[in-house]
Amino acid sequence: MRITLRKAVAEDAPAIALLRAEVAADLTARFGKGVWTGAGTERGVLFDLRHSALYVWTRRNRVVASLRLATKKPWAIDIRYFTPCQRPLYLLSMAVHPDWQRKGVGRGCIAEAVRLAVHWPADAIRLDAFDAPAGAGEFYRKCGLREVARVTYKGTPLIYFERLV
């Protein structure tokens, strides 16, 4: 599926917060409570807008997917496991509404993130995923990202992935 992300604006914050809450509720219903249970808030989305590039994909005027790209390394990433590069981008907070999962939307979002990274310019996309049944590790592998490490950060098992661009 061809996805074209657009940069989110402050007016999108309630819809993005709702999307994140719906995704967290779905994961919790399917896999039980875990670090994925927290949904965040509209205030958190506004923070993301100020400190990273937040993107959305909409259908019928509804936000059904979002992700953010940031140049600042997130706290749970240890760069020593990644391929050395000068301009990495970190893919964070990716969410696809449960009704749109397994329909190519997530893959389209990853492809669009790679396209955005090339034009940024960046030389890599880095991310982490929960190393748990609720994690998206297999999804990222299928999208062509390379697993570079498995770590535990503050008691949370993670898988690090990268895609050189």
Residue pairs with C-beta under 8 A, 6 or more apart in sequence:
1 103
1 104
1 105
1 107
1 108
2 108
3 57
3 65
3 105
3 108
3 109
3 111
3 112
4 57
4 112
5 55
5 56
5 57
5 65
5 67
5 109
5 112
5 113
5 116
6 55
6 56
6 57
6 58
7 53
7 54
7 55
8 16
8 49
8 54
8 55
8 56
8 66
9 49
10 46
10 49
12 45
12 54
12 56
12 63
13 42
13 45
13 46
13 49
14 42
15 56
15 62
15 63
16 42
16 45
16 54
16 56
16 63
16 66
17 39
17 40
17 41
17 42
17 44
17 45
18 63
19 63
19 64
19 65
19 66
19 95
19 97
20 39
20 40
20 45
20 66
20 93
20 95
21 39
21 40
22 97
22 98
23 39
23 95
23 96
23 97
23 98
24 36
24 37
24 38
24 39
25 39
26 98
27 34
27 36
27 37
27 134
28 34
28 36
28 37
30 134
31 132
31 133
31 134
34 130
34 132
34 134
35 130
35 156
36 130
36 132
36 134
36 135
45 54
48 54
48 68
48 93
51 70
51 72
52 68
52 69
52 70
52 72
52 92
53 68
53 69
53 70
53 116
54 66
54 67
54 68
54 93
55 66
55 67
55 68
55 69
55 112
55 113
55 116
56 63
56 65
56 66
57 63
57 64
57 65
57 66
57 105
57 108
57 109
58 64
59 100
64 96
64 97
64 99
64 100
64 105
65 94
65 95
65 96
65 97
65 100
65 105
65 106
65 109
66 93
66 94
66 95
67 91
67 92
67 93
67 94
67 95
67 109
67 113
68 91
68 92
68 93
69 89
69 90
69 91
69 92
69 113
69 116
69 117
69 120
69 125
70 89
70 90
70 92
71 87
71 88
71 89
71 90
71 122
72 90
73 79
73 88
73 90
74 90
74 92
74 128
76 128
76 153
76 154
76 156
76 158
77 90
77 126
77 128
77 160
78 149
78 151
78 153
78 160
79 88
79 126
81 148
81 149
81 151
81 160
82 88
82 124
82 126
82 148
82 160
82 162
83 124
83 148
83 162
83 164
85 123
85 124
85 164
86 123
87 120
87 121
87 122
87 123
87 124
88 122
88 123
88 124
88 125
88 126
89 117
89 120
89 122
89 124
89 125
89 126
90 125
90 126
90 127
91 113
91 125
91 126
91 127
92 127
94 106
94 109
94 127
94 136
96 105
96 106
96 109
106 139
106 143
107 142
107 143
110 140
110 143
110 144
110 145
111 143
113 125
114 125
114 163
114 165
117 124
117 125
117 165
118 165
122 165
123 164
123 165
124 162
124 163
124 164
124 165
125 145
125 162
125 163
125 165
126 160
126 161
126 162
127 140
127 145
127 160
127 161
127 162
128 158
128 159
128 160
128 161
129 135
129 136
129 137
129 139
129 140
129 158
129 159
129 161
130 136
130 137
130 156
130 157
130 158
130 159
131 137
131 150
131 157
131 158
131 159
132 157
135 159
137 147
137 159
137 161
140 147
140 159
140 161
141 147
141 161
144 163
145 161
145 162
145 163
146 161
146 162
146 163
147 159
147 160
147 161
148 160
148 161
148 162
149 159
149 160
150 157
150 158
150 159
150 160
151 157
151 158
151 160
152 158
